[in-house]
Amino acid sequence: AVVSTQSTGLCNNFGYVIMLSAAYDLISKDSSKDDAYCGKISTGAILLADVLPSLFVKLAAPTFIHKIHYNVKVSGAALLSLISFIMVASSTNFTLIICGVMVAAASSGLGEVTFLALTSHFERSVITSWSSGTGFAGILGATLYLALNLVLSPSQTIYLMVIIPVIEILTYWLLLVRPATLNEPAGGFEPLLETDAEEDNNALEQSTPRDTGIKLTLKKLASGLNELKYYMMSLFLVYASEYLINQGMFEIMWYKNISWKMEVQYRVYQVVYQVGVTISRSSASFFHIKKIHILSILQFVNLVLFACEARYQFFPSIWITIALILYEGLLGGACYVNAFYAIYNEVPAHRREYSLGLASVSDSFGIVLAGVLSTFIHNYICKFRI
């Protein structure tokens, strides 16, 4: 189970990583750059397209996802991923490219809530293997994109990625040993708080089936948010900060005194960031960090530092920037894996599946905020760079 869940984590996040690694190339199809490398469109546009559908899926999932069998959900996520690669690779129209990125996001969101919930049916080591798999997706996807673009065009590179959803579906059907609990019929509402059971039974007797379903769903959501607020707020802040750095500043943090072109510098930044994420997401097997809010605060400090560098360009060497990007990735990955590891261990087994899926929404909200703000930050900094 450990190897197969690591593989599915890699495959599920691969499309998301490729779209962000290709963001500079994708916006360049529709937006020319000036001497300050400032275009009318920020890579934040790609970020929003790459996360909003995923967020919608995660928000809607708790109300219906448990009624759909894992076989259907996994197959659907893989199919959407395949379609997205073909759409983005074959399109020259920016609107169609955005649509393709949105399909990739929907695939990633469906896959994440599905596989995170799936981990609750296995031993606790599986949550770590899933997290490390998503981290490996980052470093492998970003590195492959950088390397293949040395000999291929961006479109040709993305076409080659269609093999990833094929691997995902083969891993699920052929390698993953699925426990018997996956074949159990979907049950009714399981209260998040055991002491609510009697109250919920009274509600069932006094309400219509439809009203009861809505009330219990909202009650379950409110209880979950209250229980997980520390982890969700930490994930929100760390992801908002790091994606503001990645999509609001990477594309304008360029250095003229080296041989790398701007698009190469951007791809290198993405690879280095993913290296940091991969290292830290695999760290839960060796040590755990309980006070993850510290990681979020440090990431916010990182954001301020990168904003100053993008505006004033006071770093004398690109290698200082690269070192800080590695540090940024380490903070983000550590916050992610330690948050979900803590939830897995602290939440009782009967509501663990729901809690893991609910917590995954918080990082998406942070990324959405980053996508919205990155455009304004990009334009503000560019105003002084032209």
C-alpha positions, 0 to 999 in steps of 0.5 A: 500500500505504501508504494502504490499510494506514493505512486498515486500521490505523484500522479495526482499532483503531476498535472497541477505541477506541470501547469504551474511549471509551464505557466510562463510559457503559457501566458507568453502565447498570449502576452508579449514581455517588455524589457522588464519582463512584465506582461499584461497577464501574470502567471497568477492567471494560470494559478487561479485556473489551476486551483479554483476548480479544485477548490469547488470540488473540495467544497462540494465533495463532503455532501456527495463524494461518499456516495460514489465508489472509489473505483469511479472517482479514481477513474474519473480523476485520471480521465480528466487529467488525460483530457487536460494535457491534450487540451493545453498541448494542442491549444494556441488560443489562451481561453482554451489553454485556461480551460485545459488548466481548469480541467487539470485542476478539477482532476487534481481536486477530485483525486486529492479528496479521494486519495486522502479519504482512501488513506483512512482505510490503511495504516498510518504510514500511508498518509506519509507515503501519499504526502511524499508522493505529492512532493515527488510529483513536484520535483519530477514534474518541474525537472522533467519540464525543464529538461525536456524543454531543452530539446522539445517545445513546451507543447511537445513536452506537455503532450508527453505527459499523457502517460501519467494518468495512464500510470495512475489508473494502472497503479490503482487497479493493478498494484493497490491492494484495496482493503475490504472496507472499500466495498462497504456500502456508504453509511449514513451520517456519523456525528463528528462529536460522539456526544451529538448522537442523541441530539441528531437522533431527535433531529431525525425524528422531528424533521423531514428527510431533506431538512435533516440531511441539510442540517446534519451536513451543516452541523458536521461541517461546523464541528469539523471546522471548529475541530480543525481550525488550527491546522486549517489556518496554518495551511491557509497562511503558508500556502497563501504566502508561498504561492504569492511568491511563486506566481506573483514574483518568480516571473519578475525576479530575473537576473541579467548577469547570467547566461540563463534566459528568463524562461529558464530562470523561471523553470529553475525556480520551480524545480528548486521550490519543488525540491524543498517541498519533496524533502520536507514532505518526506520528513514525517517518517523521521520527525514531526513538528507539532507547532506548525503555525511557526512554519506559517509565520516564517513563510510570511516573513519569506513573502515580505523578503521576496517582495522587497527583492522583486521591487528593489533587486538588492540580492547580488546573486541569483544563488541567494534567491535559489537558496531562499526558494529552497527554504520556502519549499521546505517550509511549505512541505513541512507544514503540509505533511505535519498538519495531515499527520497530526489530523490522522493521529488526533482525530478518531477513526470514525470521522478521520476520512471526513476530516482529512478531506475537509482540511485539504480545502484550506490550502486551496483557499490560500492558493486562490487568495494568492492567485487573486493578489498576485496579479495586483502585486505583479502590476504594482512592482512592474509599475516601478520596473518599467 
